[in-house]
Every structure is written in structure tokens, then in C-alpha cells.
Amino acid sequence: MTRDAALVVLLIDQPGNAIPADQIIAVLTNLGSPYTDLITPGASPTFPNDTSHLQVLTRLKQEGRLSKLTRRHAKSQISVTVA
């Protein structure tokens, strides 16, 4: 298993990917911090602001796993709040 977060998020973000939200979170939490915060209600981790992270985090928000998603262009970050 790789711990290269950019590669893992890119693989999760492949077109036609039907991985359930629970499995996405399980895979991401194996990457360590800040991904481990995705299982902590109320946590507010920050992630790189790139296309793959945006797609994966937006999907988690659409499925009710995140209550808030904010892109910070100036810092090139995406902040989320775990539901």
C-alpha cells in the first residue's frame, strides 16, 4: 500500500469510480494526518487545493460526510468540516 496522498486521491478520483463514501474515508484515513480527521465529527482539516482533492471532498460533502467545504485560493488549500 502506498502512503503517497496525491497518488491515492488521484486514484480515488478516476472517472466512473463507484467506491462508497465509507470506503473512500477508510482508504484516506490510512494516509495519516490530516486525513485521519475525516472520521472525527466536528474536525476541520485542511487539504491541498487541487482538482482531485476538490472532486473527492465534494463527493464526500454531497454524501453528507462533510458539513462544510471551503476553497482558499490565496493559500491553495481546501478546508472542510466533518459532519
N, C-alpha and C positions, 0 to 999 in steps of 0.2 A: 504494500500500500504506500502511496506517495503522500507526503505532507506538504506538497507544493500547492498552496492555496489557489494561486492563479490558474494552475492547470486543472485542479479539481472543480473549481467554479466554472471554468470553460467547458469541461466535460458535462457537467450538470445542465448547462445552458444550451445543449445541442438541440437543433430543430426536431420536433416530434417527440421530444423527451416526455415520457409519461410517468416519471418517478413520483410517487406520492410525497406530499409535503413532509410527512413523518420520516421517510427515508432520506430526503434531502437534508433535513436537520440532523439526523443521525450521522450522515457522512460528514457534514460540515463540522459538527462538534468534535470529531476525531482530529481535526486540524489544530486544535488548541485555541488559545486566545486570539482574537476576540470572538471566534465562532462558538466557543463553549457558552457564551452568554445567551445564545439563541434558545436555550432551554430554561432560562431564568426569567419568570414573569416580572415585568417592570424594568428589566435591564435595558440600557441604552448604548449598545456597542456601536462602533464606527468602523466602516469598511472602505476599501478603495472605491473611488468613483470611476468605474469602467463599465463598459457595456454588459459584460457577463454578470458582474455583481448586481448591476441595476435590474437585469432581467430576472435573476434568481430571487432577489429580495422583493421585487414587485410581485412575483408569483406567490411568495410566502405571505405577503400582505393581502393579496386577493383571496387567499385561502384562510384568512383570519389568524395567521400565526404571528403577525406583526400588527401593532395598532397604529404605528406611525412610521413613515419613511420620508426622510428629508435629504435632498441632494445639496451639498455645499460645494458649489463650483469654485469658489475662491480657494478653498483648502483641498479641492479634489477628493472629497470624502462623501460618503453616504452614511447618515446617522439613522438608526432605527430604534423603535421602542418595541420590546417584546410584549405580546398580548398576554 
